Amino acid sequence: MSIITLREIHKAFGPEVVFDKLSLPLHPGEKVGMVGPNGSGKSTILKLIVGQIDPDMGQVIKRKGLRIGYLPQEPAFNGDRTVLEEMHASVDDILRLQQAIHTASHEMEALTGPALHAKMKQYDRLCHDFELAGGYRYETHIRMTLAALGFEPELYHAKTSALSGGQLSRLGLAQVLMLQTDLLLLDEPTNHLDLQATEWLEKFLTNYNGAAVIISHDRYLLDRIACKIIEVENQQAHVWAGNYDNYVQTKKTLTLQQKREHVKRVEMVEHTLDFIARNKDQEGMRGTARGRKTRLKRLLKDNPDFLDKPTQTKTISFSFGKTDHTGDLVLRCEGLSKSFGDLTLFSDLTFDVLRGERIGVTGPNGTGKSTLLRLALGQMEPSAGDIRLGRNIRVGYLDQHGDVLDPAKTVLEEAAQAKPELSSEQTRNRLGAFLFSGDDVFKLCADLSGGQRNRLMLCRLVLAEPDLLVMDEPTNHLDIASRETFETALNDYAGTMIVVSHDRYFLDRVVDKLLVVGTDALGHRCLGKTEFILHKPAYSRYVTLIHERQEAESRSSSGQESQTAARKRPAGRGRDDKPAKETPEELKPFNRYSLEQIEEMILTLEQVVDGMKERFGHAEVYKNPDVLTELQRSYDEKTAELDLLYRAYERHT
């Protein structure tokens, strides 16, 4: 049974119809990816589900009691609150339970007899609900979630008004993931996430028990977590079974079939018309010709779209021109260091970029990727060392914020500036390939959406005919079809490329080498560290290396523990003994203890737990909420530890 049903939805904004008789069910526990061209209505579907907007016609039916967590593309916050205060606001149900426990505790002080007994029952029920809601773990959960999404502890007490747009998006995601929900609606959740945070989000969604609808252009994310793909296009939503790769292959096959069927229909009509023309005046064939003409008219009347071509999504279409640079050296970096006060981003970094090479740069947010590009372009001075371009190189630069665009200029003026020798009509034709048509070319850059700004910057790049492309997050705000066109153009580009990106699929497809900045050998954040990956597909190779190193590190740690245990093994345990089953990870710390030592630890801890149980009945405890909360937390920790000891004891015996 579905948890959400959109039935016969019609929605228009002014004269523009977004949906016409759209129907869509969502079921419990399923992870669904949502794709479609920019502006097709994907975000509108999420807003209809949460009730931010109403359909003009049709119904949005929700299961009673359904708990929904919604992440918009641009979350809004009260600028006066800190990061931690906003996170606490996302668990207000737990905080209300905590307050109710405190209130009940104070009320018990003035009660006796049956009234006290009833209040104690209420208190026990509240404590039970508090525990089920994760009340004893929510502070730890908050900090773990913030850390996983790239928030350093020094930002926890910063006001949200001081955060960047990317930080606000990540805070919104952290808030939503803290909620107790049955359904997550996430609109571009990987925007502004680095690779490490994106992989963490993948694991979270994989383990999440509820349903999720994820609007995303991250093709690896959709491949790994989606069991269905919803394609929003032409005022409808079509559901495809399987992950993103399966959707692509199935749609490709279906599109090919539709094209073949269209050709057959056209040929059939042409043959019929030819037969009618040849036989309408022939003796003995006139009746047959009239019959075919009648049947053809009826067919076309009953099926007005019989000869329509299969519709294709309109997307950008372009290619890069030839390059003129003949020298081999494009960029040289020697002993480069860059620091901001005590913060060191690079130290003694040395490499060359040769003609035709395609270098990807990736790493956690705030580790110096954009800084490296600005150093290469001479927009910033290094702290030590040197970085310089080769001679007579035309550089095309695309920055992630669109700062290269003048907000006071129109789209047409910005494009014309990239290649002044073109006429206005020629420039408009070039802009048309990037989906700027009609009056769009007279829009001010200040009024453009993120996707429009990116498309305009790409148009400028193509018009400039650069020898070297320097790009900072170029796929931001591009839909999947536009990304694929862009990737094809880059693969055909004969020049040199340096690109900063967190788009894993994009990196695998277009770069030959990958420079990873700001992580150690195990993939953990570590400012100042750099590593080159020299094999394709570069990103996938990097992930494989990280996993191999982590496994080797784990084996090394296990080997050291085994050697320690072997030295402590009692006499008489030799090679003829049956091999022991592999120790679960949580029990490995107890391998160093003998059976007698574990037994002694159990006896000691049992006495501690028994003492704690007695303290729950003391008035100075249950009448003091803070003392009670601390005692409950300690009791949970000790009972969990005792359970591990019991399991370790059974394993030893």
C-alpha positions, -999 to +999 in steps of 0.1 A: +000+000+000+013+034-009+023+061+016+018+089-009-004+090-039-006+119-064-038+115-084-046+133-116-026+164-106-029+195-127-006+224-118+001+256-137+020+288-129+003+315-149+001+303-186+028+277-181+013+242-174+038+222-153+017+190-148-014+177-166-032+147-151+000+135-134-004+104-112+024+089-090+025+064-061+052+062-034+056+030-013+071+023+021+108+018+023+116+023-013+145+046-024+135+066-055+157+088-077+140+117-095+154+130-127+144+153-155+154+186-173+158+217-152+124+234-149+104+202-156+087+203-121+108+180-099+109+204-070+072+212-075+063+175-068+081+176-035+064+209-026+030+194-035+037+164-012+047+185+019+018+209+012+038+241+004+018+245-027-017+231-037-026+214-070-050+233-092-068+200-097-063+165-084-054+150-050-023+145-029-032+116-006-009+108+024-010+079+049-023+090+082+005+099+107+032+099+080+064+117+092+081+136+064+115+152+063+120+178+035+152+194+023+147+222-002+175+233-025+180+265-005+171+259+032+161+290+052+173+296+088+169+321+115+201+340+113+202+346+151+206+309+160+239+290+161+246+258+142+240+237+173+208+256+182+194+248+147+204+212+152+186+211+186+155+226+169+154+195+146+150+172+177+125+193+195+103+162+201+131+147+221+137+179+240+100+181+248+101+146+262+132+156+283+113+186+297+083+164+305+106+140+324+120+170+344+085+183+351+072+149+362+103+145+385+096+178+402+059+170+406+067+137+423+083+156+452+049+169+464+029+137+459+023+106+481+003+074+479-018+066+448-010+100+432+027+094+435+023+058+421+004+071+391+030+099+385+059+074+387+041+052+361+039+083+339+075+091+346+086+055+336+066+058+304+082+091+295+117+077+302+109+047+280+097+069+251+128+091+256+150+061+252+132+048+222+135+082+205+173+081+210+172+107+238+204+094+254+223+096+221+210+126+204+239+149+213+264+124+200+243+119+169+242+156+162+280+159+164+286+128+143+262+141+116+277+176+116+313+161+114+303+138+085+289+167+065+321+188+069+314+210+099+344+216+121+338+220+159+347+257+157+316+263+135+291+247+160+286+280+179+287+302+148+254+320+139+238+308+107+239+344+093+277+340+091+276+308+070+281+305+033+254+292+010+271+258+008+273+256+046+236+265+049+227+237+025+248+212+044+232+223+077+198+219+062+207+183+052+221+176+087+188+189+103+166+167+081+187+136+087+183+140+125+145+138+123+125+107+131+109+102+097+091+077+075+098+095+043+127+118+032+123+143+004+157+155-006+161+182-033+197+181-046+212+168-013+248+164-027+250+200-038+280+215-019+290+181-005+326+169-010+333+133-019+337+121+017+304+136+027+286+122-004+298+087+004+287+091+040+252+102+027+251+071+005+257+048+035+231+067+055+204+064+029+213+027+023+207+020+060+177+043+064+146+022+070+121+047+056+113+057+020+132+084+002+127+105-029+160+120-040+162+147-067+198+145-078+222+149-108+247+126-090+246+095-112+267+073-089+244+081-060+213+072-081+230+040-092+239+028-057+207+036-037+177+039-061+154+010-067+133+031-090+138+062-112+110+088-116+115+107-148+096+141-149+091+153-184+064+167-207+040+174-178+041+138-167+060+114-143+071+081-157+084+054-133+113+031-144+122+000-124+158-004-113+187+021-107+199+049-129+221+028-152+191+004-158+169+034-165+194+047-191+197+014-209+159+007-208+151+042-221+177+039-248+161+007-260+126+021-258+136+053-277+151+032-305+120+011-307+098+043-309+120+057-337+117+024-357+079+023-352+076+060-363+096+051-395+073+022-402+041+043-396+054+070-420+063+044-446+029+027-443+011+061-448+033+069-478+028+035-494-010+038-489-011+073-504+010+061-534-014+031-539-044+054-538-028+079-563-019+051-587-052+032-585-080+058-579-087+061-617-079+025-626-107+004-638-114-024-613-092-008-586-112+024-578-133+007-551-101-007-534-084+027-536-115+045-521-116+019-493-080+024-484-085+062-485-114+059-461-095+036-437-065+059-437-086+090-430-103+072-401-069+060-387-055+095-388-086+110-373-088+085-344-050+088-338-040+125-344-005+118-331+000+088-354+027+106-375+043+126-346+080+120-341+090+107-306+097+138-284+132+145-274+143+166-244+158+199-255+193+202-241+225+222-248+244+213-279+280+224-285+316+214-292+349+231-286+370+245-314+406+237-323+434+249-302+465+268-315+490+263-287+520+242-299+543+242-268+544+211-246+545+229-212+512+243-202+517+248-164+547+244-141+543+242-103+576+241-083+578+239-045+545+256-041+533+264-006+503+284+005+493+294+040+468+316+057+482+324+091+487+290+108+466+272+082+488+255+055+470+243+024+500+232+003+536+226+011+564+219-014+539+209-042+556+202-075+542+190-108+539+199-145+509+200-168+517+191-204+497+198-236+466+177-239+466+165-203+433+164-183+439+170-146+411+166-121+414+182-086+393+169-057+393+167-019+372+178+011+357+213+012+380+240+025+413+222+016+425+246-011+412+233-044+398+267-057+429+284-041+451+262-064+433+274-095+435+311-084+473+306-078+477+291-113+458+320-129+479+346-110+449+358-090+468+351-058+504+350-047+520+318-032+536+318+002+566+300-013+576+284-045+563+292-080+534+283-102+532+297-138+515+292-171+534+285-204+538+312-230+511+324-253+483+303-238+447+313-242+429+305-209+392+299-205+381+301-168+348+290-153+343+297-116+317+280-094+301+312-082+298+330-116+319+359-105+333+362-140+299+375-151+290+412-148+256+413-131+248+446-148+253+432-183+228+412-204+233+376-215+240+388-251+265+414-239+285+388-219+286+364-248+296+391-273+325+401-251+339+366-254+342+369-292+336+405-303+341+398-340+308+379-342+277+398-353+247+401-330+228+375-350+258+350-349+261+355-311+224+348-306+227+317-327+255+305-304+235+313-273+206+293-288+228+262-285+229+268-248+191+272-246+190+310-246+163+319-270+140+349-277+140+375-250+162+353-227+193+370-243+183+404-229+181+391-193+205+407-169+231+383-155+219+393-120+185+378-127+198+344-140+193+311-121+222+290-112+217+267-142+214+297-166+246+312-152+265+280-157+252+277-193+262+312-201+297+307-187+300+275-208+290+295-239+317+321-231+342+293-228+333+278-262+334+312-279+368+321-264+384+289-281+409+284-252+441+263-252+436+256-215+403+251-197+404+260-160+371+251-144+358+251-108+328+228-103+316+232-139+287+207-135+270+226-107+233+234-116+235+214-149+209+186-154+221+151-163+214+155-200+235+188-201+263+171-181+265+143-206+266+167-235+293+186-217+313+154-210+311+145-247+324+179-257+353+177-233+363+143-245+365+157-281+384+188-269+420+188-281+433+212-255+444+209-219+421+209-189+424+215-151+391+210-134+380+210-097+350+187-092+331+166-067+311+149-095+325+114-093+309+102-126+323+133-144+358+128-130+358+091-141+347+101-176+368+131-185+401+133-165+433+113-170+450+122-137+435+131-103+451+154-078+436+147-043+443+175-018+437+177+019+435+139+027+459+114+041+466+079+027+434+065+043+411+092+029+408+112+062+409+150+061+445+162+065+454+197+054+486+201+034+486+165+021+484+158-017+484+127-038+483+121-076+462+092-091+476+084-125+453+056-138+418+058-154+391+058-143+408+082-119+381+086-092+372+049-091+409+040-089+413+064-059+384+048-041+399+014-047+433+025-033+417+039-002+397+007+005+429-014-001+449+007+023+421+007+049+419-031+047+457-034+050+456-012+080+429-033+096+448-065+088+479-050+104+460-040+135+445-075+138+479-091+132+494-072+161+465-082+184+469-119+173+506-117+181+499-103+216+473-130+222+497-157+210+523-146+235+497-149+263+483-182+251+486-210+278+508-240+271+491-270+254+473-249+227+491-259+195+488-264+158+465-294+161+437-274+177+407-265+154+410-230+140+388-205+160+361-186+143+369-150+134+363-127+164+336-101+158+350-066+157+334-054+189+349-084+209+384-081+197+395-058+226+388-087+250+411-111+231+440-100+253+423-112+285+422-147+299+390-165+309+397-158+346+403-121+340+370-117+320+351-136+348+366-112+374+356-082+352+320-095+350+317-099+387+330-064+394+307-048+367+276-067+380+281-052+414+284-017+398+252-023+378+233-036+409+243-005+428+230+017+400+197-001+400+193+007+437+201+044+432+171+048+408+148+044+439+165+071+459+146+104+463+177+125+457+180+108+423+144+107+409+137+141+422+167+156+405+163+155+367+200+162+359+212+135+383+186+111+370+196+117+334+233+112+341+226+080+361+205+066+332+232+074+307+259+057+329+235+027+335+230+022+297+268+023+291+276-002+319+248-026+308+261-025+272+296-032+284+284-061+306+266-076+276+299-075+256+317-092+286+291-120+287+296-126+250+334-125+253+331-150+282+310-174+262+334-172+233+364-180+255+346-210+270 
